[in-house]
Amino acid sequence: MSRKSRHRPAPAVKQAPMARASAAVKRFTTDSFQNFEARVGIQTNNQSGAGGYGFDFISRNRVQMEAMYRSSWIVGAVVDSVAEDMTRAGITVSSDLDPDDQQMMDQAMERLQIWDALCDTVKWGRLYGGALAVMLIDGQRMETPLNVDSVGEGQFKGLLVLDRWLVQPSLENLVTELGPDLGKPKFYDVVADSMALKRQRIHYSRVLRIDGVDLPYWQRIAENLWGQSVIERLFDRLLAFDSATQGAAQLVYKAHLRTLKVKDLRQIIGLGGPAMEGLIKQVEMIRRYQSNEGLTLLDASDELQVDQYTFAGLDDVLLQMAQQLSGAAEIPLTRLFGQSPAGLSSTGDGEMKQYHESVNTKQERRLRMPLTRLLEVMARSVLGQALPKGWAFTFNSLQRMSDTEKSAIGTSTTTAILDANEAGVIDQATALKELKQASEVTGLFTNITDKMVKEAEDAPPPISEADPDANANPGQEEEPGAGAGAQSRGPLRLATA
């Protein structure tokens, strides 16, 4: 070999197909603790080492998802309960908006069935992995970007709910503007089978999108930029629970077994004829007349054996299956199955409080941005103007207060308002408005009317207690007794029983 050839780099070795296949074999990780002698730890040649995880991909099977939703009450409860709880309590808007305008907004949301549409959007988003609520604005083209300031009074007509199978996102035409929608589909094409807006292209700014379970990037690409159904994560637990329930139901048929021992039964069956007919008649006679008060007719050589099956322990197995299913669905047993908690001191309040906090987290993640965009459009359509600067809203609590809690909150709220009125921080009209607004929570002062507030606003200002002659006309003498008997409008006073 020459010197020149010695320094020449060796050619790359082309791997054989089998070598490439072996290189692509999935490598399993092992436990941090291993004992090969005792075969403890994963990948130590034991049964645990054969376990692993795979993909279900049932979110892509629309027919199967719909069959599960229609036929399984558990799937229906998992999908519906969270969606209904996310939209049943409503919101409270805090702004400088006039109470009459706020009432008009609330009435418009009821008239246009906004909360029902949002509930359906969350439902189909949880079931299919994604859904849209299209804002219907009269006189505007769906494929154009939405300019909120261009919405005129009375143009907003409601929401149209479309699940992921009724629209096709533009997978190659994505949003490039910097913002929360960056990287999402820019357009959604409605399929021909839709109930409305058939074959129309909708701009992303005109939809309220709600996904099911957020996925990593490559999995989201595999799902056409949609999320995952909530049913996919609990699919194996659902099969285990239904299998255990059906197995327990089948045991009912074996709860009372009777065994009839007949001499030379095999020969009777083999020969047939009159002997076989007699055996059949005998069995029918036993089944016909045997009861708690009847007789069992047997031949002297025959023997009847009765076996009973005990169901001890089955309830514990089913309860454990139900708890696993409840954990997979992130819904407590009291809400998912409608069962009262077990135990003398268990009330279920702690579980429901955690569940309500979980629902509030989903509201903040899934509904805050869509509702913000929706309220901005509705304000221009209902009120003819934008919402005041600095406006915000909070989701109303799902936790219902007891009568004792309402009484305590009502007392503290009333005391704070009256103290502010007596200190001159707020006037009588503002105090009445605050009491009326707090009546939704406390249940007190519900009879305060707008007329009472208007009269308080039109009332003349009270005479100053520090300088009673400050408002007196100059050059005129005060009539005797006028100062002591004059009636003036002082701070707000509420009569107590």
C-alpha positions as CSV (number, residue, x, y, z in Angstrom):
1,M,0.0,0.0,0.0
2,S,1.4,3.4,-1.0
3,R,1.7,6.3,1.4
4,K,-0.9,8.2,-0.6
5,S,-3.4,5.4,-0.1
6,R,-2.6,5.1,3.6
7,H,-3.8,8.7,4.3
8,R,-6.8,8.4,2.1
9,P,-10.0,8.3,4.3
10,A,-11.8,5.1,4.3
11,P,-15.1,5.0,2.4
12,A,-18.3,5.2,4.3
13,V,-19.8,1.8,5.1
14,K,-23.3,1.5,3.8
15,Q,-25.5,-0.1,6.5
16,A,-27.6,-3.1,5.5
17,P,-31.4,-2.9,5.9
18,M,-31.3,-5.3,8.9
19,A,-28.7,-3.1,10.5
20,R,-30.7,0.0,10.0
21,A,-33.8,-1.7,11.3
22,S,-31.9,-2.8,14.5
23,A,-30.7,0.8,14.9
24,A,-34.2,2.0,14.8
25,V,-35.4,-0.4,17.4
26,K,-37.1,1.4,20.3
27,R,-34.8,1.6,23.4
28,F,-36.7,1.3,26.7
29,T,-35.4,3.1,29.7
30,T,-34.7,1.3,33.0
31,D,-35.4,2.0,36.6
32,S,-32.8,4.0,38.6
33,F,-32.8,1.1,41.1
34,Q,-32.1,-2.4,39.8
35,N,-31.4,-5.8,41.3
36,F,-30.7,-8.3,38.7
37,E,-30.3,-11.2,41.1
38,A,-33.8,-10.5,42.6
39,R,-35.1,-9.3,39.2
40,V,-36.3,-6.1,40.7
41,G,-36.7,-3.1,38.4
42,I,-37.8,-2.6,34.9
43,Q,-35.6,-4.3,32.2
44,T,-34.3,-6.9,34.7
45,N,-36.0,-9.8,32.9
46,N,-39.3,-9.7,34.8
47,Q,-42.9,-9.2,33.9
48,S,-42.8,-5.5,34.5
49,G,-40.2,-5.1,31.8
50,A,-42.7,-6.2,29.1
51,G,-45.0,-3.3,29.9
52,G,-45.1,-0.1,27.8
53,Y,-47.3,2.6,26.4
54,G,-48.7,3.1,22.9
55,F,-51.0,5.5,21.0
56,D,-54.8,5.0,20.9
57,F,-55.6,7.7,18.3
58,I,-59.3,7.3,18.9
59,S,-59.7,11.1,18.5
60,R,-59.4,10.5,14.8
61,N,-62.3,8.0,14.7
62,R,-65.3,10.3,14.6
63,V,-67.8,7.5,14.4
64,Q,-66.5,5.7,17.4
65,M,-66.4,8.9,19.5
66,E,-70.1,9.6,18.5
67,A,-71.1,6.0,19.4
68,M,-69.4,6.3,22.8
69,Y,-71.1,9.6,23.4
70,R,-74.5,8.4,22.5
71,S,-74.4,4.9,24.1
72,S,-72.2,5.4,27.2
73,W,-73.7,7.6,30.0
74,I,-70.3,7.9,31.5
75,V,-68.8,9.4,28.4
76,G,-71.8,11.7,28.1
77,A,-71.3,12.8,31.7
78,V,-67.6,13.4,31.3
79,V,-68.1,15.6,28.2
80,D,-71.3,17.4,29.4
81,S,-70.7,18.0,33.1
82,V,-67.5,20.1,32.8
83,A,-68.9,22.1,29.8
84,E,-72.1,22.9,31.7
85,D,-70.3,23.8,34.8
86,M,-68.0,26.1,32.9
87,T,-70.9,28.1,31.5
88,R,-73.8,27.9,34.0
89,A,-72.7,30.6,36.6
90,G,-71.9,33.3,34.1
91,I,-69.6,36.3,34.6
92,T,-69.6,39.6,36.4
93,V,-68.3,42.6,34.4
94,S,-66.6,45.3,36.5
95,S,-66.5,48.7,34.7
96,D,-67.9,52.2,34.6
97,L,-70.7,50.9,32.5
98,D,-74.2,52.2,33.4
99,P,-76.4,49.6,35.2
100,D,-79.0,50.0,32.4
101,D,-76.4,49.2,29.8
102,Q,-75.2,46.3,31.8
103,Q,-78.7,45.0,31.9
104,M,-79.0,45.4,28.2
105,M,-75.9,43.3,27.7
106,D,-77.2,40.6,30.0
107,Q,-80.5,40.5,28.2
108,A,-78.8,40.3,24.8
109,M,-76.7,37.3,25.9
110,E,-79.9,35.6,27.0
111,R,-81.8,36.5,23.9
112,L,-79.0,35.3,21.6
113,Q,-78.4,32.2,23.7
114,I,-74.7,33.0,24.0
115,W,-74.1,30.7,27.0
116,D,-75.9,27.8,25.3
117,A,-73.7,28.2,22.3
118,L,-70.5,28.5,24.4
119,C,-71.6,25.3,26.3
120,D,-72.0,23.4,23.0
121,T,-68.6,24.7,21.8
122,V,-66.9,23.4,24.9
123,K,-68.8,20.1,24.6
124,W,-67.8,19.3,21.1
125,G,-64.3,20.6,21.8
126,R,-64.0,18.1,24.6
127,L,-65.5,15.3,22.6
128,Y,-63.8,15.7,19.2
129,G,-60.7,17.6,20.3
130,G,-61.7,21.0,19.0
131,A,-64.7,23.2,18.0
132,L,-65.4,26.7,16.7
133,A,-68.1,29.3,17.5
134,V,-68.5,31.6,14.6
135,M,-69.5,35.2,15.3
136,L,-72.4,36.0,13.0
137,I,-72.1,39.7,12.0
138,D,-74.7,40.8,9.5
139,G,-73.4,42.6,6.4
140,Q,-69.8,41.4,6.7
141,R,-67.9,38.8,4.6
142,M,-66.7,35.8,6.6
143,E,-63.3,35.6,4.8
144,T,-62.2,39.1,5.7
145,P,-60.4,40.1,8.9
146,L,-62.7,41.3,11.7
147,N,-62.4,45.0,12.5
148,V,-64.2,45.4,15.8
149,D,-64.8,49.1,15.3
150,S,-66.7,48.4,12.1
151,V,-69.4,46.5,13.9
152,G,-72.6,48.6,13.9
153,E,-75.5,48.6,16.3
154,G,-77.7,45.5,15.8
155,Q,-75.3,43.7,13.5
156,F,-74.3,40.9,15.8
157,K,-76.7,38.0,15.4
158,G,-75.3,35.3,17.7
159,L,-72.9,32.3,17.4
160,L,-72.8,29.3,15.1
161,V,-71.1,26.2,16.6
162,L,-69.0,24.0,14.3
163,D,-67.0,21.0,15.5
164,R,-63.7,20.0,14.0
165,W,-65.2,17.7,11.5
166,L,-67.3,20.4,9.9
167,V,-64.4,22.7,9.0
168,Q,-61.0,22.2,7.4
169,P,-58.2,24.5,8.7
170,S,-55.7,26.0,6.3
171,L,-52.7,23.9,7.3
172,E,-50.3,25.7,5.0
173,N,-51.7,29.2,5.4
174,L,-51.0,30.1,9.1
175,V,-51.2,33.3,11.1
176,T,-47.9,35.2,10.8
177,E,-48.8,38.3,12.9
178,L,-47.2,38.3,16.3
179,G,-49.7,37.6,19.0
180,P,-51.5,34.7,20.8
181,D,-52.8,33.4,17.4
182,L,-49.3,33.0,15.9
183,G,-48.9,29.7,14.1
184,K,-52.6,28.8,14.1
185,P,-54.7,28.3,10.9
186,K,-55.5,31.6,9.2
187,F,-58.7,30.3,7.6
188,Y,-61.3,27.6,8.2
189,D,-63.2,26.2,5.2
190,V,-66.7,24.9,6.1
191,V,-67.5,21.5,4.5
192,A,-70.5,21.0,2.3
193,D,-72.3,18.9,4.9
194,S,-72.6,21.7,7.4
195,M,-76.0,23.0,8.5
196,A,-75.0,26.6,7.6
197,L,-72.2,28.6,5.9
198,K,-71.6,25.8,3.5
199,R,-68.4,26.0,1.5
200,Q,-67.5,29.3,3.0
201,R,-64.1,30.4,4.2
202,I,-63.9,32.0,7.6
203,H,-61.2,34.2,8.9
204,Y,-59.7,33.2,12.3
205,S,-60.5,36.6,13.8
206,R,-64.2,35.8,13.5
207,V,-64.2,32.5,15.4
208,L,-64.0,31.5,19.0
209,R,-61.8,28.4,19.1
210,I,-61.9,25.9,22.0
211,D,-59.7,22.8,21.9
212,G,-60.0,19.7,24.0
213,V,-56.6,18.5,25.4
214,D,-53.6,20.5,24.2
215,L,-51.0,18.4,22.5
216,P,-47.2,18.8,21.8
217,Y,-46.2,20.2,18.5
218,W,-45.7,17.1,16.5
219,Q,-48.8,15.5,17.8
220,R,-50.8,18.6,17.0
221,I,-49.4,18.5,13.5
222,A,-50.7,14.9,13.3
223,E,-54.1,16.0,14.4
224,N,-54.4,18.8,11.7
225,L,-53.6,21.4,14.3
226,W,-56.4,20.3,16.6
227,G,-56.3,19.1,20.1
228,Q,-57.1,15.7,21.5
229,S,-60.4,14.4,22.8
230,V,-60.7,14.1,26.6
231,I,-62.1,10.5,26.1
232,E,-58.8,9.3,24.7
233,R,-57.0,9.5,28.0
234,L,-59.6,7.6,29.9
235,F,-60.4,5.1,27.2
236,D,-58.6,2.2,28.9
237,R,-60.1,3.0,32.3
238,L,-63.5,3.1,30.7
239,L,-63.1,-0.3,29.2
240,A,-61.9,-1.7,32.5
241,F,-64.9,-0.2,34.4
242,D,-67.4,-1.4,31.8
243,S,-65.9,-4.9,31.7
244,A,-65.9,-5.2,35.5
245,T,-69.5,-3.9,35.6
246,Q,-70.7,-6.3,32.9
247,G,-68.8,-9.2,34.5
248,A,-70.5,-8.5,37.8
249,A,-73.9,-8.4,36.1
250,Q,-73.2,-11.8,34.4
251,L,-72.6,-13.3,37.9
252,V,-76.2,-12.6,38.8
253,Y,-77.2,-15.5,36.5
254,K,-74.9,-17.8,38.4
255,A,-76.0,-16.7,41.9
256,H,-78.2,-19.8,42.3
257,L,-76.9,-22.9,40.5
258,R,-78.7,-26.3,40.7
259,T,-77.0,-29.5,39.7
260,L,-79.0,-32.7,39.0
261,K,-77.1,-35.9,39.1
262,V,-78.8,-38.7,37.1
263,K,-77.6,-42.3,37.0
264,D,-76.5,-43.5,33.6
265,L,-77.1,-40.1,32.1
266,R,-74.6,-40.7,29.3
267,Q,-76.3,-43.9,28.2
268,I,-79.7,-42.2,28.3
269,I,-78.5,-39.4,26.0
270,G,-76.8,-41.9,23.7
271,L,-79.7,-44.2,23.3
272,G,-82.4,-41.5,23.1
273,G,-85.9,-42.7,22.6
274,P,-88.4,-43.1,25.5
275,A,-85.6,-42.9,28.1
276,M,-84.5,-39.5,26.8
277,E,-88.0,-38.2,26.6
278,G,-88.6,-39.3,30.1
279,L,-85.6,-37.4,31.3
280,I,-86.7,-34.3,29.6
281,K,-90.1,-34.5,31.1
282,Q,-88.6,-35.0,34.5
283,V,-86.5,-31.9,34.2
284,E,-89.4,-29.9,33.0
285,M,-91.5,-31.2,35.9
286,I,-88.8,-30.1,38.4
287,R,-88.6,-26.6,36.8
288,R,-92.4,-26.2,36.8
289,Y,-93.2,-27.1,40.3
290,Q,-90.0,-26.3,42.2
291,S,-90.4,-23.2,44.4
292,N,-90.1,-22.1,48.0
293,E,-93.3,-24.0,48.8
294,G,-93.3,-26.6,46.1
295,L,-91.8,-30.1,45.9
296,T,-88.8,-31.4,43.9
297,L,-89.6,-34.7,42.3
298,L,-86.6,-36.9,41.9
299,D,-85.9,-40.6,41.4
300,A,-84.5,-42.4,44.4
301,S,-81.1,-42.7,42.7
302,D,-81.0,-39.1,41.5
303,E,-79.4,-36.3,43.5
304,L,-80.1,-32.5,43.4
305,Q,-77.3,-30.1,44.5
306,V,-77.8,-26.4,45.1
307,D,-74.8,-24.0,45.0
308,Q,-75.0,-20.3,45.8
309,Y,-72.5,-17.6,44.7
310,T,-71.4,-14.9,47.2
311,F,-70.8,-11.3,45.9
312,A,-68.5,-10.3,48.7
313,G,-65.8,-8.0,47.5
314,L,-67.3,-7.0,44.2
315,D,-68.4,-3.6,45.4
316,D,-64.9,-2.8,46.5
317,V,-63.6,-3.7,43.0
318,L,-66.2,-1.7,41.2
319,L,-65.5,1.3,43.6
320,Q,-61.8,1.2,42.8
321,M,-62.5,1.1,39.1
322,A,-64.9,4.0,39.5
323,Q,-62.3,6.0,41.4
324,Q,-59.7,5.4,38.7
325,L,-62.2,6.5,36.1
326,S,-63.1,9.6,38.2
327,G,-59.4,10.5,38.4
328,A,-58.9,10.1,34.7
329,A,-61.9,12.3,34.0
330,E,-60.8,14.9,36.6
331,I,-64.4,14.8,38.0
332,P,-65.2,13.7,41.6
333,L,-67.4,10.7,42.2
334,T,-70.2,12.9,43.7
335,R,-70.4,14.8,40.3
336,L,-69.7,12.1,37.8
337,F,-71.7,9.2,39.4
338,G,-74.1,11.2,41.6
339,Q,-73.1,9.1,44.6
340,S,-72.8,10.5,48.1
341,P,-69.3,10.1,49.6
342,A,-68.7,7.1,51.9
343,G,-67.9,7.6,55.6
344,L,-69.7,9.1,58.6
345,S,-67.7,12.4,58.5
346,S,-67.4,12.7,54.8
347,T,-69.5,15.4,53.1
348,G,-67.9,15.7,49.8
349,D,-67.4,19.5,50.2
350,G,-63.6,19.2,49.9
351,E,-63.8,17.2,46.6
352,M,-66.3,19.6,45.1
353,K,-64.2,22.6,46.1
354,Q,-61.2,21.1,44.3
355,Y,-63.4,20.3,41.3
356,H,-64.8,23.9,41.2
357,E,-61.2,25.2,41.3
358,S,-60.3,22.9,38.4
359,V,-63.3,24.2,36.5
360,N,-62.3,27.8,37.2
361,T,-58.8,27.0,35.8
362,K,-60.4,25.7,32.6
363,Q,-62.5,28.8,32.4
364,E,-59.5,31.0,32.6
365,R,-57.6,29.0,29.9
366,R,-60.4,28.2,27.5
367,L,-63.0,30.9,27.9
368,R,-61.3,34.2,28.9
369,M,-59.9,35.2,25.5
370,P,-63.0,34.1,23.5
371,L,-65.3,36.0,25.9
372,T,-63.1,39.1,25.8
373,R,-63.3,39.1,22.0
374,L,-67.1,38.4,22.1
375,L,-67.9,41.1,24.6
376,E,-66.1,43.7,22.6
377,V,-68.2,42.8,19.6
378,M,-71.5,42.6,21.5
379,A,-70.9,46.0,23.2
380,R,-70.7,47.7,19.8
381,S,-73.8,45.8,18.6
382,V,-76.0,46.2,21.6
383,L,-74.9,49.5,23.1
384,G,-73.6,51.2,19.9
385,Q,-70.3,52.0,21.7
386,A,-67.2,50.3,23.0
387,L,-66.8,49.2,26.5
388,P,-65.2,51.7,28.9
389,K,-61.5,51.6,29.4
390,G,-60.2,49.4,32.1
391,W,-63.2,47.1,32.0
392,A,-62.7,43.5,33.2
393,F,-64.8,40.5,34.1
394,T,-64.6,37.6,36.5
395,F,-66.2,34.2,36.4
396,N,-68.8,33.7,39.0
397,S,-68.1,31.2,41.7
398,L,-69.7,27.7,41.4
399,Q,-69.5,27.3,45.2
400,R,-72.9,28.0,46.6
401,M,-73.0,29.9,49.9
402,S,-75.0,28.7,52.9
403,D,-77.5,30.9,54.6
404,T,-75.0,31.6,57.4
405,E,-72.4,32.7,54.9
406,K,-74.9,34.9,53.1
407,S,-75.9,36.5,56.3
408,A,-72.3,37.3,57.3
409,I,-71.5,38.7,53.9
410,G,-74.7,40.8,53.8
411,T,-74.0,42.2,57.3
412,S,-70.4,43.2,56.5
413,T,-71.3,44.6,53.0
414,T,-74.2,46.7,54.4
415,T,-72.0,48.0,57.3
416,A,-69.3,49.0,54.9
417,I,-71.7,50.9,52.5
418,L,-73.4,52.7,55.4
419,D,-70.1,53.7,56.9
420,A,-68.9,55.1,53.6
421,N,-72.1,57.0,53.2
422,E,-72.0,58.5,56.7
423,A,-68.3,59.5,56.2
424,G,-69.3,61.4,53.0
425,V,-67.2,59.1,50.7
426,I,-70.3,58.2,48.7
427,D,-73.7,59.9,48.4
428,Q,-77.1,58.4,49.0
429,A,-77.7,57.4,45.4
430,T,-74.4,55.6,45.1
431,A,-75.1,53.7,48.4
432,L,-78.4,52.6,47.0
433,K,-76.8,51.4,43.8
434,E,-74.2,49.4,45.8
435,L,-76.8,47.8,47.9
436,K,-78.8,46.9,44.9
437,Q,-75.8,45.4,43.1
438,A,-74.8,43.4,46.2
439,S,-78.3,41.9,46.4
440,E,-77.4,39.4,43.8
441,V,-75.0,37.8,46.3
442,T,-76.5,38.6,49.6
443,G,-80.2,38.3,48.7
444,L,-80.9,41.5,50.7
445,F,-82.4,44.8,49.5
446,T,-83.9,43.3,46.4
447,N,-86.7,45.8,46.5
448,I,-84.5,48.9,45.8
449,T,-85.9,50.2,42.5
450,D,-84.5,52.5,39.9
451,K,-87.1,55.1,40.9
452,M,-85.6,55.2,44.4
453,V,-82.1,55.7,43.0
454,K,-83.4,58.5,40.7
455,E,-85.1,60.3,43.5
456,A,-81.9,60.1,45.6
457,E,-79.9,61.5,42.6
458,D,-82.4,64.4,42.2
459,A,-82.5,65.3,45.9
460,P,-80.8,68.6,47.0
461,P,-77.5,68.4,48.8
462,P,-77.7,68.1,52.6
463,I,-77.0,71.1,54.8
464,S,-73.5,70.9,56.3
465,E,-73.5,69.9,59.9
466,A,-70.3,71.8,60.6
467,D,-71.6,75.2,59.4
468,P,-75.5,75.1,59.5
469,D,-75.6,78.8,58.3
470,A,-73.4,78.2,55.3
471,N,-76.4,77.9,53.0
472,A,-78.5,80.6,54.6
473,N,-79.5,83.6,52.5
474,P,-77.6,86.8,53.6
475,G,-79.6,89.6,55.1
476,Q,-82.5,87.4,56.3
477,E,-83.1,86.4,59.9
478,E,-83.8,82.8,60.6
479,E,-87.3,82.1,61.8
480,P,-87.6,80.9,65.4
481,G,-87.4,77.1,65.6
482,A,-86.4,76.7,62.0
483,G,-83.0,75.3,62.8
484,A,-84.4,72.7,65.2
485,G,-87.4,71.6,63.2
486,A,-86.2,71.8,59.7
487,Q,-86.0,68.6,57.8
488,S,-82.8,67.9,55.8
489,R,-81.6,65.0,53.8
490,G,-78.7,63.6,55.8
491,P,-76.8,60.3,55.4
492,L,-78.6,57.2,54.2
493,R,-80.4,55.5,57.1
494,L,-81.9,52.0,56.9
495,A,-84.7,51.1,59.3
496,T,-84.0,48.0,61.3
497,A,-86.7,45.9,62.8
